[in-house]
Amino acid sequence: MRKQSEAIFQRALKVIPGGVNSPARSFKGLGMTPMIAQSGFGAVIRDVDGNEYIDYCQAWGSLILGHAHPDIVRATCAQISQGSSFGIATQVEEEMASTIVRLVPSVEKIRFVSSGTEATMTALRLARGFTERPKIIKFTGHYHGHSDSLLVRAGSAVAAMNSIATSKGVSAATIADTLCIPFNDPDAFLQVIKEHKETLAAVILEPITANMGVVLPKPSFLKLLREETQKIGALLIFDEVVTGFRVGLTGAQGLYDVDPDITCFGKIIGGGFPAAALGGKAKILDCLAPLGQVYQAGTLSGNPVAMRAGFETLKHLQRPGFYEELAKKTDRLVSRLEEPVRRAGSMFSLPMDEPRFAEFFRYLFERGIYIPPSCQEAWFVSAAHTEEQLDYTANCVLEFCGNCTNAQTLQLS
């Protein structure tokens, strides 16, 4: 029963557009009332009706340690007791910055902001300011937040909308300098970069996608991007808002041994609080105000509570064997699922069409399993998931597959 959830959602519809503050939460197309969460601990989330669900969304990948980790709770409560926000520099900002600079070789300096959208937006402004060029290349299906110039053939919850400018209100003039090409297509990239080599400021991409399903790059493609941007003086921007500290301490760039000029971080570095960042080469980051003429500011940038949560999270991730153990947990689940499972570390996706996904989502939801409510999004395994939870989930997925009479429609085999 979900009477409280339904009642709250109906009231929310009267005062919040669509009843939610981010479109993917609306369960649009799933034929059901969205979840109204009340609490979470470990790998389990509880709704306002008292129903519990094994959570594979984990705040869209933010909670690599799970909900309400005791160390995060202690650290953030201690910070809140001393003040939750100052709009003034704090020691923990330096500690957090120094940790990321030490862990990620491509990052020499870093600027904290409050969301992934703000990080990518600022990264593009910085690239244009540094190169004094206007144009950027992005890739079809890659999602970089909702700033105007990046809402072009984007993935995630906007994928079903207008396939060119993926939002009304984005003018043709705004996206005129955004060149969108297919991912993993070297010929298309070489053609576009040849045509725009004098005006291209940057190439931005998710090195491993998480918002059109998990799609791995061709290593040679990433190397090509690096080589060709260097030749013409354009910047290479890795959007690692999802993959940063998810697929390893050095992110996707470490897995593929590629050195981007700018990296955008988010999700995990906030430990469940609003925090993101852009980092990269010092000569580029120093173009930001107050040293340079590229402007960025924010009252809550580097918020001490978010920084403390992120700092405590990174402590755990640096413990010996952390990522190996997380990989074992993920193996336990995905090794039992039918191919093709698209996976990168502890994130994965199951290719599925939207009508079948709605049925699949409801099937799991009714059995106490919560997955991201879109077939475009990645699932996330956290350090808090237990063997019993992973086995139960695998069994439920296989039961659903077994109950399907048309495996081709399911697209899991």
C-alpha positions as CSV (number, residue, x, y, z in Angstrom):
1,M,0.0,0.0,0.0
2,R,1.2,3.5,-0.8
3,K,-1.6,5.7,0.4
4,Q,0.7,8.3,2.0
5,S,2.9,8.5,-1.1
6,E,-0.1,9.1,-3.3
7,A,-1.6,11.7,-1.0
8,I,1.7,13.6,-0.7
9,F,2.3,13.5,-4.5
10,Q,-1.2,14.8,-5.2
11,R,-0.6,17.8,-2.9
12,A,2.8,18.4,-4.4
13,L,1.3,18.5,-7.9
14,K,-0.5,21.7,-6.8
15,V,2.6,23.6,-5.7
16,I,5.5,22.0,-7.6
17,P,5.6,21.6,-11.4
18,G,5.0,17.9,-12.1
19,G,5.1,17.3,-8.3
20,V,8.9,16.9,-8.4
21,N,12.0,19.1,-8.4
22,S,13.8,17.0,-11.0
23,P,12.0,15.3,-14.0
24,A,13.5,11.8,-13.6
25,R,11.8,11.5,-10.2
26,S,8.3,11.8,-11.7
27,F,8.1,8.2,-12.8
28,K,6.7,9.5,-16.1
29,G,5.9,6.7,-18.4
30,L,6.0,4.1,-15.6
31,G,2.2,4.2,-14.9
32,M,2.6,4.7,-11.2
33,T,2.9,7.2,-8.4
34,P,6.5,8.2,-7.7
35,M,8.3,7.1,-4.6
36,I,8.2,9.6,-1.7
37,A,11.3,8.7,0.3
38,Q,11.5,9.1,4.1
39,S,14.7,7.5,5.2
40,G,17.6,5.3,4.1
41,F,20.3,3.3,5.7
42,G,22.9,1.3,4.0
43,A,21.5,-0.2,0.8
44,V,17.9,0.2,1.8
45,I,15.5,3.1,1.3
46,R,12.2,3.5,3.0
47,D,9.2,5.4,1.8
48,V,6.6,7.4,3.8
49,D,4.3,4.3,3.9
50,G,7.0,2.2,5.6
51,N,7.8,0.1,2.5
52,E,11.5,-0.8,2.1
53,Y,13.4,-1.2,-1.1
54,I,16.9,-2.4,-2.0
55,D,18.3,0.7,-3.6
56,Y,20.3,0.6,-6.8
57,C,19.9,4.3,-7.6
58,Q,21.8,5.4,-4.5
59,A,21.1,9.1,-5.2
60,W,22.0,8.6,-8.9
61,G,25.4,7.2,-8.0
62,S,26.3,9.7,-5.2
63,L,26.2,7.3,-2.3
64,I,29.1,4.8,-3.0
65,L,29.1,4.0,0.8
66,G,25.3,3.7,1.0
67,H,22.7,5.8,2.9
68,A,23.5,7.4,6.2
69,H,27.0,5.9,6.6
70,P,27.9,6.4,10.3
71,D,31.2,8.2,9.6
72,I,29.5,10.6,7.2
73,V,26.7,11.3,9.7
74,R,29.2,12.0,12.5
75,A,31.4,14.3,10.5
76,T,28.6,16.3,9.0
77,C,26.7,16.7,12.3
78,A,29.9,17.9,13.9
79,Q,30.3,20.5,11.1
80,I,26.7,21.6,11.4
81,S,27.1,22.1,15.1
82,Q,29.9,24.6,14.3
83,G,28.0,26.3,11.4
84,S,26.5,25.0,8.2
85,S,27.5,27.8,5.8
86,F,29.7,30.9,5.9
87,G,30.2,32.1,2.4
88,I,33.8,32.3,3.6
89,A,36.8,30.1,2.9
90,T,37.3,27.1,5.3
91,Q,40.0,24.6,6.1
92,V,38.1,21.6,4.8
93,E,37.9,23.1,1.3
94,E,41.7,23.1,1.2
95,E,41.9,19.5,2.6
96,M,39.4,18.3,0.0
97,A,41.1,20.1,-2.8
98,S,44.5,18.8,-1.8
99,T,43.2,15.3,-1.6
100,I,41.7,15.3,-5.2
101,V,44.8,17.0,-6.6
102,R,46.9,14.2,-5.0
103,L,44.7,11.4,-6.3
104,V,44.0,12.5,-9.9
105,P,47.2,13.2,-11.9
106,S,45.5,15.5,-14.4
107,V,44.2,17.9,-11.8
108,E,46.7,20.5,-10.6
109,K,44.1,22.9,-9.3
110,I,40.4,22.6,-8.6
111,R,37.4,24.9,-8.1
112,F,34.3,23.7,-6.1
113,V,30.8,24.5,-7.2
114,S,27.4,23.1,-6.1
115,S,26.2,20.9,-9.0
116,G,27.4,18.9,-12.0
117,T,25.5,21.3,-14.2
118,E,27.4,24.2,-12.7
119,A,30.7,22.4,-13.1
120,T,30.2,21.6,-16.9
121,M,28.8,25.1,-17.6
122,T,31.8,26.7,-15.9
123,A,34.2,24.3,-17.7
124,L,32.9,25.5,-21.1
125,R,33.1,29.1,-20.1
126,L,36.7,28.5,-18.9
127,A,37.6,26.7,-22.1
128,R,36.3,29.5,-24.2
129,G,38.0,32.1,-22.1
130,F,41.3,30.3,-22.2
131,T,41.3,29.6,-25.9
132,E,39.4,32.7,-27.0
133,R,37.4,30.5,-29.3
134,P,33.6,29.9,-29.4
135,K,32.8,26.4,-30.5
136,I,32.6,23.1,-28.7
137,I,32.0,19.5,-29.6
138,K,29.8,17.2,-27.6
139,F,28.5,13.7,-28.4
140,T,24.9,12.5,-29.0
141,G,23.4,11.0,-25.9
142,H,26.0,12.4,-23.5
143,Y,24.4,14.3,-20.7
144,H,26.2,17.2,-19.1
145,G,23.5,18.8,-17.0
146,H,20.9,21.4,-18.1
147,S,22.9,24.5,-19.1
148,D,21.6,25.9,-22.4
149,S,24.6,25.2,-24.7
150,L,24.8,21.5,-23.6
151,L,21.1,20.6,-24.0
152,V,21.7,19.4,-27.5
153,R,20.8,15.7,-28.3
154,A,21.4,14.9,-24.6
155,G,20.8,11.7,-22.8
156,S,19.2,11.0,-19.4
157,A,15.6,12.1,-18.7
158,V,15.7,14.6,-21.7
159,A,16.4,11.9,-24.3
160,A,12.7,11.5,-25.2
161,M,12.2,15.2,-25.8
162,N,13.3,17.3,-28.8
163,S,16.3,15.5,-30.3
164,I,18.1,18.6,-31.4
165,A,17.7,21.3,-28.7
166,T,16.4,19.1,-25.9
167,S,14.5,21.8,-24.2
168,K,12.2,24.6,-25.2
169,G,13.7,27.9,-24.2
170,V,17.1,27.1,-25.6
171,S,17.6,29.5,-28.6
172,A,19.1,28.5,-31.9
173,A,21.7,31.2,-31.3
174,T,22.7,29.6,-28.0
175,I,23.4,26.2,-29.5
176,A,24.9,27.5,-32.8
177,D,28.4,27.0,-31.4
178,T,27.7,23.4,-30.1
179,L,28.6,20.7,-32.6
180,C,27.1,17.4,-31.8
181,I,28.5,14.1,-33.3
182,P,28.2,10.4,-32.7
183,F,30.2,8.8,-29.9
184,N,33.0,6.4,-30.7
185,D,33.0,7.5,-34.4
186,P,36.5,8.6,-35.3
187,D,35.6,9.5,-38.9
188,A,32.9,11.9,-37.9
189,F,35.1,13.5,-35.3
190,L,38.0,14.0,-37.7
191,Q,35.7,15.6,-40.2
192,V,34.3,18.1,-37.8
193,I,37.5,19.0,-36.1
194,K,39.1,19.6,-39.6
195,E,36.3,22.0,-40.5
196,H,36.4,23.9,-37.2
197,K,40.0,23.7,-36.1
198,E,40.4,27.5,-36.0
199,T,37.3,28.1,-33.9
200,L,37.1,25.0,-31.6
201,A,37.5,25.7,-27.9
202,A,36.9,22.3,-26.5
203,V,35.6,18.8,-26.8
204,I,33.5,17.6,-23.9
205,L,32.3,14.0,-23.2
206,E,31.4,11.4,-20.6
207,P,34.4,9.1,-21.1
208,I,32.1,6.3,-20.0
209,T,28.4,7.2,-20.4
210,A,25.9,6.7,-17.7
211,N,22.9,8.5,-19.1
212,M,22.2,6.5,-22.3
213,G,23.0,3.3,-20.6
214,V,26.5,2.4,-19.8
215,V,28.6,2.7,-23.0
216,L,32.3,2.1,-22.9
217,P,34.6,4.1,-25.1
218,K,36.9,2.7,-27.6
219,P,40.3,3.4,-26.0
220,S,41.7,4.4,-29.4
221,F,38.9,6.9,-29.7
222,L,39.8,8.6,-26.4
223,K,43.4,8.7,-27.5
224,L,42.4,10.2,-30.8
225,L,40.5,13.0,-29.0
226,R,43.5,13.8,-26.9
227,E,45.9,13.8,-29.8
228,E,43.8,15.9,-32.2
229,T,42.7,18.5,-29.6
230,Q,46.4,19.1,-28.7
231,K,47.3,19.5,-32.3
232,I,44.9,22.5,-32.8
233,G,45.1,24.0,-29.3
234,A,41.6,23.0,-28.2
235,L,40.9,21.6,-24.7
236,L,39.7,18.1,-23.8
237,I,37.1,18.1,-21.0
238,F,36.1,14.9,-19.3
239,D,32.7,15.0,-17.6
240,E,33.4,12.6,-14.7
241,V,30.5,13.7,-12.6
242,V,29.3,10.1,-12.5
243,T,32.6,8.1,-13.1
244,G,34.8,10.2,-10.9
245,F,35.7,8.0,-7.9
246,R,33.1,5.5,-9.0
247,V,35.2,3.4,-11.4
248,G,38.4,4.0,-9.4
249,L,40.4,6.6,-7.5
250,T,41.6,8.1,-10.8
251,G,38.3,7.8,-12.6
252,A,37.8,6.8,-16.2
253,Q,40.8,8.8,-17.3
254,G,42.9,6.5,-15.1
255,L,41.4,3.4,-16.6
256,Y,42.1,4.5,-20.1
257,D,45.4,6.5,-19.4
258,V,44.2,9.7,-21.0
259,D,45.2,13.1,-19.6
260,P,42.3,15.7,-20.0
261,D,42.8,19.4,-19.7
262,I,39.7,19.8,-17.5
263,T,37.8,17.3,-15.4
264,C,34.3,17.8,-14.0
265,F,33.4,16.0,-10.8
266,G,30.2,15.7,-8.8
267,K,28.0,13.2,-6.9
268,I,30.5,11.1,-4.9
269,I,32.7,14.1,-4.0
270,G,29.7,15.5,-2.0
271,G,29.1,12.4,0.0
272,G,25.3,12.8,-0.5
273,F,25.4,16.6,-0.2
274,P,25.3,19.2,-3.1
275,A,28.9,19.5,-4.3
276,A,30.7,19.4,-7.6
277,A,34.0,20.7,-9.0
278,L,36.1,21.4,-12.1
279,G,39.8,20.7,-12.0
280,G,42.7,20.6,-14.4
281,K,45.9,22.2,-15.4
282,A,46.9,25.2,-13.3
283,K,47.5,27.5,-16.2
284,I,43.9,26.9,-17.3
285,L,42.3,27.1,-13.8
286,D,44.1,30.3,-13.0
287,C,42.0,32.0,-15.7
288,L,39.2,31.9,-13.2
289,A,38.5,35.0,-11.1
290,P,39.9,36.4,-8.9
291,L,43.2,35.6,-10.8
292,G,41.8,35.7,-14.3
293,Q,38.9,37.2,-16.2
294,V,36.6,34.1,-16.4
295,Y,33.9,34.7,-13.8
296,Q,32.4,32.1,-11.5
297,A,31.0,32.5,-8.0
298,G,28.6,30.9,-5.6
299,T,27.5,31.5,-2.0
300,L,27.4,27.7,-1.4
301,S,30.5,26.8,-3.4
302,G,32.7,24.7,-1.2
303,N,30.0,24.5,1.5
304,P,31.7,23.1,4.6
305,V,29.1,20.4,5.3
306,A,29.3,19.1,1.8
307,M,33.1,19.3,1.8
308,R,33.3,17.4,5.1
309,A,31.0,14.7,3.7
310,G,33.1,14.4,0.6
311,F,36.3,14.4,2.5
312,E,35.1,11.5,4.8
313,T,33.9,9.6,1.7
314,L,37.3,9.9,0.0
315,K,39.0,8.5,3.2
316,H,37.0,5.3,2.8
317,L,37.7,5.0,-0.9
318,Q,41.4,5.1,-0.3
319,R,41.4,2.1,2.0
320,P,43.2,-0.9,0.6
321,G,40.9,-3.2,-1.3
322,F,37.9,-0.9,-1.3
323,Y,37.3,-1.0,-5.1
324,E,38.2,-4.7,-5.3
325,E,35.5,-5.5,-2.8
326,L,33.0,-3.3,-4.6
327,A,33.8,-5.1,-7.8
328,K,33.2,-8.5,-6.2
329,K,29.8,-7.3,-5.0
330,T,28.9,-6.1,-8.5
331,D,30.2,-9.4,-10.0
332,R,27.9,-11.3,-7.7
333,L,24.9,-9.6,-9.2
334,V,25.8,-9.1,-12.9
335,S,27.5,-12.5,-13.4
336,R,24.1,-14.2,-13.0
337,L,22.3,-11.9,-15.5
338,E,21.8,-12.7,-19.1
339,E,24.0,-10.8,-21.6
340,P,24.4,-8.1,-22.6
341,V,25.1,-6.3,-19.4
342,R,26.9,-3.1,-20.0
343,R,29.3,-2.5,-17.1
344,A,32.0,-0.2,-15.8
345,G,33.2,-1.0,-12.3
346,S,30.2,-0.9,-9.9
347,M,27.9,0.7,-12.4
348,F,26.0,-1.1,-15.1
349,S,22.9,-1.1,-17.3
350,L,20.6,-3.5,-19.0
351,P,19.6,-2.6,-22.6
352,M,15.8,-2.5,-22.8
353,D,13.1,-0.7,-24.7
354,E,10.9,1.8,-22.8
355,P,7.6,-0.1,-22.9
356,R,9.3,-3.3,-21.5
357,F,11.3,-1.3,-19.0
358,A,8.1,0.1,-17.4
359,E,6.9,-3.5,-16.8
360,F,10.4,-4.5,-15.5
361,F,10.6,-1.5,-13.2
362,R,7.1,-2.2,-11.7
363,Y,8.0,-5.9,-11.3
364,L,11.1,-5.2,-9.2
365,F,9.4,-2.3,-7.3
366,E,6.6,-4.6,-6.2
367,R,9.3,-7.0,-4.8
368,G,11.1,-4.4,-2.9
369,I,13.8,-3.4,-5.3
370,Y,14.3,0.2,-6.5
371,I,16.3,0.9,-9.6
372,P,16.8,4.2,-11.5
373,P,13.3,5.0,-13.0
374,S,14.6,5.3,-16.6
375,C,15.9,2.8,-19.0
376,Q,18.6,5.4,-20.0
377,E,20.2,5.4,-16.5
378,A,22.9,3.2,-14.9
379,W,22.4,1.1,-11.8
380,F,24.9,1.5,-8.9
381,V,26.1,-1.0,-6.4
382,S,27.3,0.5,-3.1
383,A,29.7,-0.8,-0.5
384,A,26.6,-1.3,1.7
385,H,24.9,-3.9,-0.5
386,T,25.0,-7.4,1.1
387,E,25.3,-10.7,-0.6
388,E,21.8,-11.6,0.3
389,Q,20.4,-8.4,-1.3
390,L,22.5,-8.9,-4.4
391,D,21.4,-12.6,-4.7
392,Y,17.7,-11.7,-4.2
393,T,17.9,-9.0,-6.9
394,A,19.5,-11.4,-9.4
395,N,16.8,-13.9,-8.7
396,C,14.1,-11.4,-9.3
397,V,15.6,-10.2,-12.5
398,L,15.9,-13.8,-13.7
399,E,12.3,-14.5,-12.7
400,F,11.1,-11.6,-14.8
401,C,13.1,-12.8,-17.7
402,G,11.7,-16.3,-17.3
403,N,8.2,-14.9,-17.2
404,C,8.7,-13.1,-20.5
405,T,7.5,-15.0,-23.5
406,N,9.3,-12.7,-26.0
407,A,13.0,-12.5,-25.1
408,Q,13.7,-10.4,-28.2
409,T,11.3,-7.7,-27.0
410,L,13.1,-7.7,-23.6
411,Q,16.4,-7.3,-25.4
412,L,18.3,-9.0,-22.6
413,S,19.4,-12.0,-24.7
